[in-house]
């Protein structure tokens, strides 16, 4: 074989597609100076290759006007993986720690539209006398602008303001229906304060001595011996007999205790509902009747039995009644007394 050409050349092999699928082809060789180009028919696509190593990470440091600017940096191996965009070339230059790698036309076309940035803001109070500052933190599309405002010095004490009305407070319910003397109670279900009657007993009111009618040898089965008028109250209420006493002497007909007298405190009339009661021990001489609260049916804080409406006066009657025997009796008012107080109803009508 004869040698027709002997030289060091650069060979570039370029793949050419074969859409027809010819059984064989002629592969042309074009030689220009010392650069040769050989066109070779492309073969079938091969299998995917093995997974390569992870890409070499870059440290992006922004823009440089020209490559001359980069050459002016005194970079060492410690600066490996740092990269800049050279603006006048639209190229990226990567420093390997030893030399530069140039990626030409790296910014030849605009990239796709990125997500819209969601910018939130927060204000921070700085120290007194410090300077205002602003800082943008986070990574798009979620960033926060933090502005620091210098804290001012403490000012002089201002004038005292006028007292606010309790009814205007946000946690106080409507007080339109509040009655005189009402108090605020906490309603945990609605988390508000509501007006309610004062749980404290009203009064006291009392009568004594000559305000009881003394009498001798009384034969009537029932006799009113005293009355007490209690002024109108701003709430609906219930009379509570706190204490009391009255002396009654009973005539003995055949045996001790054959005649028995009881005392009742009735509301509104001599036949009204019972709110107090007393019964003596059998005796031939003076018998002291002690008075205490009593009702003729079960009572709860919500009961309306034996009660008085708001803004209405009430009269209590002290009634003596013979419940056994036929003997007469004598009423002695010396030391007699009745003490009553008013209890507001829990639920006001």
RABEL-V516664 format. One record per backbone hydrogen bond with DSSP energy under -1.0 kcal/mol. NH is the residue of the N-H (numbers start at 1). CO is the residue of the C=O. E is the energy in kcal/mol with one decimal. If there is no record, write none. Layout:
# RABEL-V516664
NH;CO;E + NH;CO;E
This chain:
# RABEL-V516664
10;34;-3.1 + 12;36;-3.1 + 14;38;-2.7 + 16;40;-2.5 + 30;37;-2.6 + 32;35;-2.7 + 35;32;-2.7 + 36;10;-3.4 + 37;30;-2.6 + 38;12;-2.4 + 39;28;-1.5 + 40;14;-2.3 + 42;16;-3.1 + 59;81;-3.0 + 61;83;-2.6 + 64;85;-3.1 + 70;66;-1.1 + 71;67;-2.3 + 73;70;-2.0 + 75;73;-1.3 + 79;76;-1.8 + 80;77;-1.5 + 81;95;-2.7 + 82;79;-1.3 + 83;59;-2.3 + 84;93;-1.9 + 85;62;-2.6 + 86;91;-3.0 + 87;64;-2.6 + 88;65;-1.5 + 89;86;-1.1 + 90;86;-1.4 + 91;86;-1.4 + 92;103;-2.0 + 93;84;-2.4 + 94;101;-2.8 + 95;82;-2.7 + 96;99;-2.9 + 101;94;-2.4 + 103;92;-2.9 + 107;90;-1.5 + 108;105;-1.3 + 118;141;-3.9 + 120;143;-2.2 + 122;145;-2.1 + 124;147;-2.6 + 126;149;-3.7 + 130;127;-2.0 + 133;148;-1.6 + 135;146;-2.1 + 137;144;-2.7 + 142;139;-2.2 + 143;118;-1.7 + 144;137;-2.2 + 145;120;-3.3 + 146;135;-3.1 + 147;122;-2.4 + 148;133;-3.2 + 149;124;-3.0 + 168;165;-1.4 + 169;166;-1.8 + 172;169;-1.4 + 173;193;-3.1 + 178;175;-1.6 + 182;179;-2.2 + 183;196;-3.2 + 185;194;-2.9 + 187;192;-3.1 + 191;187;-1.4 + 192;187;-1.4 + 193;171;-2.9 + 194;185;-2.9 + 196;183;-2.7 + 202;342;-3.5 + 205;340;-2.7 + 207;338;-1.8 + 209;336;-2.3 + 211;208;-2.1 + 212;209;-2.2 + 213;225;-3.5 + 215;331;-1.5 + 218;329;-3.6 + 223;320;-2.7 + 225;318;-2.7 + 226;318;-1.0 + 228;316;-2.3 + 230;314;-3.4 + 237;308;-2.3 + 238;343;-2.2 + 240;341;-3.1 + 242;339;-2.4 + 243;339;-1.3 + 245;337;-2.2 + 246;289;-1.5 + 247;332;-1.2 + 248;287;-2.3 + 249;330;-2.8 + 251;328;-2.9 + 258;255;-1.8 + 260;324;-2.1 + 262;321;-2.7 + 263;278;-3.1 + 264;319;-2.7 + 265;276;-2.4 + 266;317;-2.7 + 267;273;-2.4 + 268;315;-2.9 + 272;269;-1.3 + 275;265;-3.4 + 276;265;-1.4 + 277;292;-2.4 + 278;263;-2.2 + 287;248;-1.4 + 289;246;-3.0 + 291;244;-2.9 + 292;277;-1.9 + 294;275;-1.5 + 303;300;-1.7 + 308;237;-3.1 + 311;233;-4.4 + 314;230;-2.2 + 316;228;-3.3 + 317;266;-2.8 + 318;226;-3.1 + 319;264;-3.0 + 320;223;-3.3 + 321;262;-2.5 + 322;221;-3.2 + 323;260;-2.2 + 324;260;-1.2 + 329;218;-1.4 + 330;249;-3.1 + 331;215;-2.9 + 332;247;-2.6 + 336;333;-1.9 + 337;245;-2.4 + 338;207;-2.4 + 339;243;-2.7 + 340;205;-3.0 + 341;240;-2.4 + 342;202;-2.2 + 343;238;-2.5 + 345;236;-2.3 + 346;301;-1.5
